[in-house]
Amino acid sequence: MSVLPFKEMTAASIAARIAAGDMSPIEAVEASHAQAKEAGAGADQLNAILWSDESLARRDATKLAESMAVAGRGGLLAGVPVAIKDNIATLGLPTTCASRILAGYVSPFEATAVTRLRHEGAIVVAKTNMDEFAMGSSTENSAHGPTRNPHDIRLVPGGSSGGSAAAVAAGIVPIALGSETGGSVRQPAAFCGIVGVKPSYGRVSRYGLVAFASSLDQIGPLARNVDDAALAMEVISGVDPKDSTSADNEVQPYRDQFISPATAAPLAGMTIGVPAEYFPESLDTGIRRRCERSIEAMRSLGATVKDVSLRHTSLAVPVYYILAPAEASSNLARFDGVRYGLRASGGDGLRGMYGATRSQGFGPEVTRRVLLGTYVLSAGYYDAYYRKAQAVRALIAGDFISVFAKGVDALFTPTTPTTAFAIGAVTDPYEMYLSDIFTVPANLAGVPAISLPIGRERGLPVGGQIIANRFAEATMFRVAYALEAALGGEAHQ
């Protein structure tokens, strides 16, 4: 089929081989399913895949092959197998948010991002495990058990998009979709040694994404390299009449931002800001060392590197854990046992049924956040918590606006304060929440960010984060392409 084993092939190379007739869409799908079995994607090992229907995927691949035979060509992702996080609606496969309360639910409609992937010829082969309703940083909160990191199955893959990250890292698919509310694409990308993108708020339609915190949620791609991530972003980006929050901003061809490594100074004329708040004394020394090497690499590529300050960064996690649970308490009120999903019997009529359904259907982390969100929105506490948090959110967004207005093109930071930790090692919720300390600010500000591998420490992947101004994904990809090329194989060593 290929000189390279399937698990090492990129989405771009698969699409190119299929376009050239060197591989068929059916062969690509079969290779993906074979790799899933080889990697142990099921519940007994990685536990990355929740739902998969080989006959359905093969049928879709057959239809694509027949269409390409008539038209003579396919889309940008023709025949490329992709996996979708279980909170993104798909036709044919369940969408359960890894929760008992949605057990067996199959959506009657499909997310716009998934439809756009299919329009370009991608084949959905699986739905992936996740923290229940995307609430978590380790994919340990799934009703189906934890996902494990392909680099070491004793470790978490990050979360909440841990299943998608593990599927890409294990070579099951070259591209997967995850969702971001406070870092749920970038953090698992860093832990699994792959690339993860959080778009600008409004860049990618949220239609078909099960709501957690609507002012923060975004769909984003995970991939093994920057080029595949840029390709996926080109496909899923753009205004959508089904999502009133999607923005009608021009979608630039992000892959055009690649500049040949032979170019002497691909980042010449650019200014990269390094925010002091993202490099505290407590930062893991190995991660600091890898970040410093990356900063020197960008300087050698022609960039001007300057120290900057995002002075409200320390308030991001407290603000996030007021606003996100508040929105979640409202959004999750729809899961009541009446319209879809689980219905449990209670002893007090309708109210009893509501209570029994939610008690049995929601896991402990979801319950914790719903209760917290309901509290901060309650009479007497709204002004003290929710309204004040909104005001501080504006200050955090203002920090980014101010820095970018002063001529900074992009920011560089670590993605996470540590490398992947052991399953079961973090039991304190607040300690777990701090896993997202470097990712949450971008969500609060609505700006785009990407995590890419910058090396390994003690054998575990380290992620570096590039943050750009709102709707400046092209700038973000330009820096990411250049840094990835400069680091080369060292990014995975």
Residue pairs with C-beta under 8 A, 6 or more apart in sequence:
1 23
1 27
1 31
2 9
2 17
2 22
2 23
4 13
5 171
6 28
6 31
6 32
6 34
6 35
6 171
7 35
7 39
7 170
7 171
7 172
8 171
9 174
10 174
10 223
10 224
10 225
10 227
10 228
11 77
11 80
11 174
11 175
11 223
11 228
11 231
11 232
12 227
12 228
12 231
14 23
14 28
14 79
14 80
14 81
14 174
15 74
15 76
15 77
15 78
15 79
15 80
15 121
17 23
18 24
18 25
18 28
18 68
18 74
18 78
18 79
19 73
19 74
19 78
23 79
24 61
24 65
24 79
25 61
25 62
25 64
25 65
25 68
25 78
25 79
25 121
25 123
26 58
26 61
26 62
26 65
28 61
28 79
28 80
28 81
28 123
29 54
29 57
29 58
29 60
29 61
29 79
29 81
29 123
29 125
30 58
31 81
32 57
32 81
32 125
32 172
32 173
33 52
33 54
33 57
33 125
35 170
35 171
35 172
36 42
36 49
36 52
36 125
36 126
36 167
36 170
36 172
39 45
39 46
39 150
39 170
39 171
39 172
40 46
41 47
41 48
41 49
41 126
41 166
41 167
41 170
41 172
42 49
43 144
43 145
45 148
45 153
46 147
46 148
46 150
46 153
46 166
46 170
47 129
47 142
47 144
47 145
47 146
47 147
47 148
47 163
48 128
48 129
48 147
48 148
48 157
48 162
48 163
48 164
48 166
48 167
48 170
48 172
49 83
49 126
49 127
49 128
49 129
49 163
49 167
49 172
50 86
50 94
50 96
50 98
50 126
50 127
50 128
50 129
50 144
50 163
51 86
51 93
51 94
51 126
51 127
52 93
52 125
52 126
52 127
53 92
53 93
56 92
56 93
57 81
57 123
57 124
57 125
60 118
60 123
60 124
61 79
61 123
64 74
64 78
64 79
64 121
64 123
65 79
67 74
68 74
68 78
68 121
74 121
75 119
75 120
75 121
75 122
76 120
76 121
76 231
76 234
76 235
77 117
77 120
77 121
77 122
77 175
77 231
77 232
77 235
78 120
78 121
78 122
79 121
79 123
80 121
80 122
80 123
80 174
80 175
81 122
81 123
81 125
81 172
81 173
81 174
82 117
82 122
82 123
82 124
82 125
82 173
82 174
82 175
82 176
82 177
83 124
83 125
83 126
83 127
83 128
83 163
83 164
83 167
83 168
83 172
83 173
83 175
83 176
83 177
84 90
84 93
84 111
84 114
84 124
84 126
84 127
84 128
84 164
84 176
84 177
85 127
85 128
85 130
85 161
85 163
85 164
85 176
85 177
85 178
85 179
86 94
86 95
86 96
86 97
86 98
86 127
86 128
86 129
86 130
86 163
87 95
87 97
87 98
87 130
87 133
87 134
87 179
87 209
87 210
87 212
88 95
88 111
88 113
88 114
88 177
88 179
88 208
88 209
88 210
88 219
89 95
89 107
89 109
89 110
89 111
89 114
89 208
89 209
89 210
90 107
90 110
90 111
90 114
90 124
90 127
91 106
91 107
91 108
91 109
91 110
92 106
92 124
93 106
93 124
93 126
93 127
94 104
94 105
94 106
94 127
95 102
95 105
95 106
95 107
95 127
95 210
96 102
96 103
96 104
96 105
96 143
97 130
97 132
97 133
97 134
97 210
98 129
98 130
98 131
98 132
98 133
98 141
98 142
98 143
98 144
99 132
99 133
99 143
99 361
99 362
99 363
99 366
100 143
100 342
100 360
100 361
100 362
100 363
101 335
101 341
101 342
101 357
101 358
101 360
101 361
101 362
102 335
102 340
102 341
102 342
102 361
103 143
103 341
103 342
104 341
105 340
105 341
107 208
109 208
110 208
111 205
111 207
111 208
111 209
111 219
112 205
112 207
112 208
112 236
112 240
112 242
112 243
113 177
113 204
113 205
113 208
113 209
113 219
113 236
114 124
114 177
114 208
116 235
116 236
116 238
117 124
117 177
117 232
117 235
117 236
118 124
119 235
120 235
122 175
122 235
125 172
125 173
126 167
126 172
126 173
128 161
128 163
128 164
128 166
128 167
128 176
129 139
129 142
129 144
129 147
129 162
129 163
129 166
130 139
130 142
130 159
130 160
130 161
130 162
130 163
130 164
131 137
131 138
131 139
131 140
131 141
131 142
131 159
131 160
131 162
131 184
131 365
132 141
132 142
132 143
132 362
132 363
132 365
132 366
133 210
133 212
133 328
133 332
133 366
134 160
134 161
134 179
134 181
134 184
134 210
134 212
134 217
135 141
135 160
135 212
135 328
135 365
135 366
135 369
136 159
136 160
136 365
136 432
137 158
137 159
137 160
137 183
137 184
137 187
137 432
137 433
137 435
137 436
138 146
138 156
138 157
138 158
138 159
138 162
138 421
138 423
138 426
138 432
138 435
139 146
139 147
139 156
139 157
139 158
139 159
139 160
139 161
139 162
139 163
139 188
140 146
140 156
140 159
140 423
140 424
141 159
141 160
141 363
141 364
141 365
141 366
143 363
146 156
146 423
147 156
147 157
147 162
147 163
147 166
148 154
148 155
148 156
148 157
148 166
148 423
149 155
149 156
149 157
149 158
149 166
149 169
149 191
149 192
149 420
150 157
150 166
150 169
150 170
150 192
151 169
151 192
151 193
151 420
151 459
151 460
151 461
152 420
152 459
152 460
154 422
154 423
155 191
155 420
155 421
155 422
155 423
155 460
156 162
156 191
156 420
156 421
156 422
156 423
157 163
157 165
157 166
157 169
157 188
157 191
157 192
157 420
158 165
158 187
158 188
158 189
158 190
158 191
158 192
158 416
158 420
158 435
159 184
159 187
159 188
160 178
160 179
160 181
160 184
160 188
161 176
161 178
161 179
161 180
161 184
161 185
161 188
161 196
161 222
162 188
162 191
162 192
164 176
164 177
164 178
164 185
164 188
164 222
165 176
165 178
165 185
165 188
165 189
165 191
165 192
165 194
165 196
165 222
166 188
166 192
167 173
167 176
168 174
168 175
168 176
168 192
168 194
168 222
168 223
168 224
169 192
169 193
169 194
169 224
174 223
174 224
174 228
175 221
175 222
175 223
175 228
175 229
175 231
175 232
176 221
176 222
176 223
177 219
177 220
177 221
177 222
177 232
177 236
178 184
178 185
178 188
178 196
178 219
178 220
178 221
178 222
179 185
179 209
179 212
179 217
179 218
179 219
179 220
180 186
180 198
180 216
180 217
180 218
180 219
180 220
180 443
181 212
181 213
181 216
181 217
181 218
181 324
181 443
182 216
182 320
182 324
182 436
182 439
182 440
182 443
183 198
183 435
183 436
183 438
183 439
183 440
183 442
183 443
185 196
185 197
185 198
185 220
185 221
185 222
185 451
186 196
186 197
186 198
186 415
186 439
186 449
186 450
186 451
186 463
186 465
187 196
187 415
187 416
187 435
187 436
187 439
187 451
187 463
188 196
188 222
189 195
189 196
189 222
189 415
189 451
189 452
189 463
190 196
190 415
190 416
190 451
190 453
190 461
190 462
190 463
190 465
191 416
191 419
191 420
191 460
191 461
191 463
192 420
192 461
193 453
193 456
193 461
193 463
193 492
194 222
194 223
194 224
194 453
195 222
195 223
195 224
195 225
195 226
195 228
195 229
195 450
195 451
195 452
195 453
195 480
196 220
196 221
196 222
196 229
196 450
196 451
197 220
197 221
197 222
197 229
197 232
197 233
197 448
197 449
197 450
198 218
198 220
198 439
198 442
198 443
198 448
198 449
198 450
199 218
199 219
199 220
199 233
199 237
199 448
199 473
200 247
200 249
200 446
200 447
200 448
200 470
200 471
200 472
200 473
201 215
201 216
201 218
201 245
201 443
201 446
201 470
202 245
202 246
202 247
202 249
202 446
203 218
203 237
203 246
203 247
203 249
203 251
203 448
203 471
203 473
204 218
204 219
204 220
204 233
204 236
204 237
204 238
204 246
205 219
205 236
205 238
205 239
205 240
205 242
205 243
205 246
206 214
206 217
206 218
206 219
206 243
206 245
206 246
207 240
207 242
207 243
207 246
209 217
209 219
211 217
211 327
211 331
212 324
212 327
212 328
212 331
213 323
213 324
213 325
213 326
213 327
213 328
213 331
214 245
214 327
214 331
215 323
215 327
216 320
216 323
216 324
216 327
216 443
216 444
218 443
219 236
220 233
221 228
221 229
221 232
221 233
221 236
222 229
223 229
223 231
223 232
225 484
226 450
226 452
226 477
226 480
226 481
226 484
227 255
227 258
227 481
229 450
229 480
230 254
230 255
230 257
230 258
230 477
230 481
231 254
231 255
233 254
233 473
233 477
234 251
234 253
234 254
234 255
237 251
237 473
238 246
238 251
239 246
239 247
239 248
239 249
240 246
247 471
249 471
252 473
252 474
254 473
254 474
254 477
255 477
256 474
257 474
257 475
257 477
257 478
257 481
258 481
259 266
259 478
259 481
259 482
260 266
261 485
261 486
264 302
265 301
265 302
266 301
266 302
266 478
266 481
266 482
266 485
267 298
267 301
267 302
267 303
267 478
267 479
267 482
268 301
268 302
268 303
269 302
270 302
270 303
270 304
270 409
270 410
270 475
270 478
270 479
271 303
271 304
271 305
271 306
271 407
271 408
271 409
272 295
272 298
272 303
272 304
272 305
272 306
272 408
272 409
272 410
272 411
272 412
272 479
273 305
273 306
273 307
273 308
273 403
273 408
273 410
273 411
273 412
274 295
274 305
274 306
274 307
274 308
274 411
274 412
274 413
275 307
275 308
275 309
275 310
275 313
275 403
275 411
275 413
276 307
276 308
276 309
277 309
277 310
277 311
277 313
277 314
278 310
278 313
278 413
278 414
278 438
279 288
279 291
279 413
279 414
282 417
283 414
283 417
284 417
284 418
284 419
284 457
286 419
286 457
286 458
286 462
287 414
287 416
287 417
287 418
287 419
287 457
287 462
288 414
289 457
290 454
290 455
290 457
290 462
290 464
291 412
291 413
291 414
291 454
291 464
293 454
293 455
294 412
294 454
294 464
294 483
294 487
295 305
295 412
297 483
297 486
297 487
298 305
298 412
298 479
298 482
298 483
298 486
299 305
300 486
301 482
301 483
301 486
303 479
306 408
308 403
308 406
308 408
308 411
309 399
309 403
310 396
310 399
310 400
310 403
310 411
310 441
311 399
312 392
312 395
312 396
312 398
312 399
313 396
313 399
313 441
315 392
315 395
315 396
316 396
316 437
316 440
316 441
316 444
317 433
317 434
317 436
317 437
317 440
318 389
319 389
319 392
319 393
319 396
319 444
320 436
320 440
320 443
320 444
321 372
321 433
322 376
322 385
322 386
322 389
323 386
323 389
323 390
323 393
323 444
324 369
324 373
325 369
325 370
325 372
325 373
325 376
326 373
326 376
326 377
326 386
327 373
328 366
328 369
328 370
328 373
329 369
329 370
329 371
329 372
329 373
329 374
329 377
330 373
330 377
332 362
332 366
332 370
335 341
335 357
335 358
335 361
335 362
336 354
336 357
336 358
337 343
337 344
337 353
337 354
337 356
337 357
337 358
337 361
341 361
342 357
342 360
342 361
343 353
343 357
344 353
344 356
344 357
344 359
344 360
344 361
345 352
345 353
345 356
346 352
346 353
346 354
346 355
346 356
346 357
348 355
358 367
362 370
365 429
368 429
375 381
375 385
376 382
376 385
376 386
376 389
377 386
393 444
396 441
396 444
396 445
397 444
397 445
397 446
399 441
399 445
400 441
400 445
400 447
400 467
400 469
403 411
404 469
409 468
409 472
409 475
409 479
410 466
410 467
410 468
410 472
410 475
410 476
410 479
411 465
411 466
411 467
411 468
412 464
412 465
412 466
412 467
412 479
413 438
413 464
413 465
413 467
414 438
414 462
414 463
414 464
414 465
415 438
415 439
415 451
415 463
415 464
415 465
416 435
416 438
416 439
416 463
417 434
417 435
417 437
417 438
418 435
419 457
419 458
419 460
419 461
419 462
420 460
420 461
426 432
426 435
438 465
439 449
439 465
442 448
442 449
442 467
445 470
446 470
447 467
447 468
447 469
447 470
448 467
448 468
448 470
448 471
448 472
448 473
448 476
449 465
449 466
449 467
449 468
449 476
450 465
450 466
450 476
450 477
450 480
451 463
451 464
451 465
452 463
452 464
452 466
452 480
452 483
452 484
452 491
453 461
453 462
453 463
453 464
453 487
453 491
453 492
454 462
454 463
454 464
454 483
454 487
454 491
455 461
455 462
455 487
455 490
455 491
455 492
455 493
456 462
456 492
456 493
461 492
464 483
466 476
466 479
466 480
466 483
467 476
468 475
468 476
468 479
469 475
484 491
